Amino acid sequence: MPDEEQCARVAAYWWQRAEGEITSWVGFQHVLSDLRAEGSPAAVIALAERAVEDEYRHALFCRDWAAHLGREVPALPTPRSTEPITFRGATAEENRLLRIALCCLTETVGCFILRQVRPQLTDPELRKLNRRHLADELRHSRVGWGHLASLSDEKRLTLRRWLPALLRVSEHTCCTGPEEPWEDLVRFGYFTPRLLRAAYDQALEEVIRPGLAHLGLMELS
């Protein structure tokens, strides 16, 4: 178990994670609506419907870990925002596509974050939670990749045009936050800036760039 100071920091962080997960729950509902509006394949819609349920569960287990570490928490965290993400200058149709693509990228990075932290986790229950969360995150990334694989040539051209902005937003979303360089807390599930950056860079190199290139959405240099 962490000492008293560590416990307070980790509990606060798990509560922040709960707020992030409940915000993702809201965000995936927007993505689900976007997928339906875009006529995404039925299998992708089904994955997205399950993802909405998963994100709600993730918020609960993050809340429960904050409580386990001694933090007094309300029944549910409050979403940081309930508004759909929008890209300045994009049409409503373009924003639907961009939200789906952004979700694809961030959920892919999420898989690498959970992989990065796993070797340092010491608590058996926390390791079990990590495995379950990673399995969910992998399915969630398939929502975006599945939809991108179904795009028309016209939609692919639209996404190619927006790709630089999309990658900038995904990097900011995944690598910029309230995390501190408290490496001694990683074994309790804390994501340090170093860990987040390493996960993002690895995801970009090993999956995102090759995946986008495979779909004809970018060229590898």
matplotlib code that plots the C-alpha trace (Angstrom):
import matplotlib.pyplot as plt

x = [0.0, 1.2, 2.1, -0.2, 1.0, 1.1, -2.3, -3.9, -2.2, -3.2, -6.8, -7.1, -5.7, -8.1, -10.9, -9.7, -9.6, -13.2, -14.1, -12.3, -14.1, -17.5, -16.6, -15.6, -19.0, -20.7, -18.2, -18.8, -22.6, -21.8, -19.6, -22.4, -24.8, -22.2, -21.7, -25.5, -25.8, -22.8, -24.4, -21.6, -21.7, -23.9, -21.0, -19.3, -22.5, -22.8, -19.2, -19.9, -23.0, -21.0, -18.3, -20.8, -21.6, -17.9, -17.0, -19.7, -18.2, -14.8, -15.9, -17.3, -14.2, -12.0, -14.4, -14.2, -10.4, -10.4, -12.8, -10.6, -7.7, -9.6, -11.1, -14.7, -16.5, -20.0, -22.0, -20.9, -18.4, -19.6, -18.6, -16.1, -18.2, -21.4, -20.9, -19.7, -16.1, -15.9, -13.1, -13.1, -14.0, -15.4, -18.9, -21.4, -20.7, -16.9, -17.2, -19.0, -16.1, -13.5, -15.0, -15.1, -11.5, -10.3, -11.9, -10.1, -6.7, -7.3, -8.6, -5.6, -3.2, -5.2, -4.2, -0.5, -0.9, -2.3, 0.4, 3.1, 1.8, 1.1, 4.7, 4.9, 1.6, 2.1, -1.5, -3.0, -6.5, -5.1, -3.3, -6.6, -8.4, -5.7, -6.2, -9.9, -9.6, -7.1, -9.4, -12.2, -9.9, -8.9, -12.5, -13.1, -10.2, -11.8, -14.9, -12.9, -10.7, -13.7, -15.5, -12.4, -12.1, -15.6, -15.1, -15.9, -13.2, -14.8, -14.7, -11.1, -10.2, -11.9, -10.1, -6.7, -7.3, -8.0, -5.4, -2.7, -5.3, -6.6, -3.1, -2.4, -5.6, -5.0, -1.4, -2.7, -5.5, -3.3, -0.2, -1.3, -3.0, -2.6, -0.2, 3.0, 6.4, 5.7, 7.3, 7.0, 3.2, 3.1, 2.9, -0.5, -1.9, -0.6, 0.1, 3.1, 3.9, 6.8, 4.5, 1.9, 4.4, 6.1, 2.7, 1.6, 4.9, 4.8, 1.1, 1.8, 4.8, 3.5, -0.2, -1.6, 0.7, 0.8, -2.9, -3.7, -1.3, -2.9, -6.3, -4.9, -5.3, -1.6, 1.8, 4.6, 7.9]
y = [0.0, 3.6, 5.7, 8.5, 11.2, 8.8, 7.5, 10.9, 11.6, 8.3, 8.5, 12.0, 10.7, 7.8, 10.2, 12.3, 9.1, 8.5, 12.0, 11.3, 8.0, 9.4, 12.1, 9.4, 7.7, 10.9, 11.2, 7.7, 8.4, 11.3, 9.0, 6.3, 9.0, 10.0, 6.4, 5.9, 9.2, 8.1, 4.8, 2.8, -1.0, -2.8, -4.6, -1.3, 0.1, -2.9, -2.4, 1.2, 0.4, -1.9, 0.7, 3.1, 0.6, -0.1, 3.5, 3.8, 0.8, 2.2, 5.4, 3.2, 1.1, 4.3, 5.8, 2.6, 2.7, 6.3, 5.2, 2.2, 4.5, 6.6, 9.4, 10.4, 10.3, 11.0, 8.2, 9.3, 11.8, 14.7, 14.8, 17.5, 18.4, 17.1, 19.0, 17.1, 17.8, 20.1, 21.2, 24.9, 25.4, 21.9, 21.3, 19.3, 16.3, 16.7, 17.0, 13.6, 12.0, 13.8, 12.8, 9.1, 9.3, 11.1, 8.4, 5.8, 7.4, 8.1, 4.6, 3.1, 5.2, 4.0, 0.5, 1.4, 3.4, 0.4, -1.8, 0.7, 0.7, -3.0, -4.2, -1.9, -2.7, -4.7, -5.2, -8.4, -6.8, -3.7, -6.0, -7.8, -4.5, -3.5, -6.6, -6.1, -2.4, -3.2, -5.8, -3.2, -0.5, -2.8, -3.3, 0.4, 1.1, -1.3, 0.9, 3.7, 1.5, -0.5, 2.7, 4.2, 0.9, 1.5, 5.0, 6.1, 7.7, 11.1, 10.6, 9.5, 12.7, 14.7, 12.9, 13.2, 17.0, 17.2, 14.7, 17.2, 18.9, 15.6, 14.3, 17.6, 17.3, 13.6, 14.3, 17.1, 15.0, 12.0, 13.8, 17.0, 16.8, 17.3, 14.5, 15.1, 13.2, 11.0, 7.8, 6.2, 6.2, 4.3, 1.0, 2.2, 3.1, 6.6, 7.8, 10.1, 12.5, 10.3, 7.2, 9.0, 10.4, 7.0, 5.3, 8.0, 7.7, 3.9, 3.9, 6.4, 4.5, 0.9, 1.2, 4.7, 5.7, 2.2, 1.8, 5.2, 4.4, 1.0, 2.7, 5.2, 8.1, 9.1, 8.3, 6.9, 8.9]
z = [0.0, -0.6, 2.4, 3.6, 1.1, -1.8, -0.9, -1.1, -4.4, -5.9, -4.6, -6.1, -9.4, -9.6, -9.0, -11.9, -14.0, -13.0, -14.2, -17.4, -18.0, -17.4, -19.9, -22.3, -21.6, -22.8, -25.7, -27.0, -27.0, -29.4, -31.5, -31.5, -32.9, -35.5, -36.6, -37.0, -39.0, -41.2, -41.9, -40.4, -40.7, -38.2, -36.6, -35.9, -34.4, -32.1, -30.9, -30.2, -28.2, -26.0, -25.7, -24.2, -21.5, -20.9, -20.4, -17.7, -15.9, -16.2, -14.4, -11.6, -11.1, -11.1, -8.5, -6.4, -6.4, -5.3, -2.4, -1.7, -1.1, 1.4, -0.7, 0.0, -3.3, -4.5, -6.2, -9.6, -11.1, -13.2, -16.8, -17.6, -20.7, -22.3, -25.6, -28.7, -29.7, -32.7, -35.0, -36.0, -39.6, -40.1, -41.3, -39.3, -41.6, -41.3, -37.5, -37.4, -39.3, -37.2, -33.9, -35.0, -36.2, -33.0, -30.9, -33.0, -32.3, -28.6, -27.9, -29.7, -27.6, -24.5, -25.3, -25.2, -22.0, -20.3, -21.7, -20.5, -17.0, -16.5, -15.8, -12.8, -11.2, -8.0, -6.6, -8.0, -8.2, -10.0, -12.5, -13.1, -13.6, -16.1, -18.2, -18.3, -19.1, -21.9, -23.4, -23.5, -24.9, -27.7, -28.7, -28.5, -30.9, -33.4, -33.5, -35.2, -37.3, -38.5, -39.6, -41.3, -43.3, -44.6, -45.8, -49.4, -51.5, -50.9, -47.1, -47.3, -49.1, -46.5, -43.7, -45.5, -45.6, -41.9, -40.8, -39.6, -37.3, -36.2, -35.2, -33.3, -31.3, -30.6, -29.3, -27.1, -25.8, -24.9, -23.7, -22.0, -18.6, -14.9, -14.4, -12.5, -12.9, -9.8, -11.0, -7.6, -8.1, -11.4, -9.5, -8.1, -11.5, -11.9, -15.5, -15.5, -18.4, -19.4, -19.6, -21.6, -24.1, -24.5, -25.1, -27.6, -29.5, -29.6, -30.7, -33.4, -34.8, -34.4, -35.2, -36.0, -38.9, -40.4, -40.0, -41.6, -44.5, -45.0, -45.4, -47.9, -45.4, -45.2, -46.7, -44.7, -45.1]

ax = plt.figure().add_subplot(projection="3d")
ax.plot(x, y, z, "-o")
ax.set_aspect("equal")
plt.show()
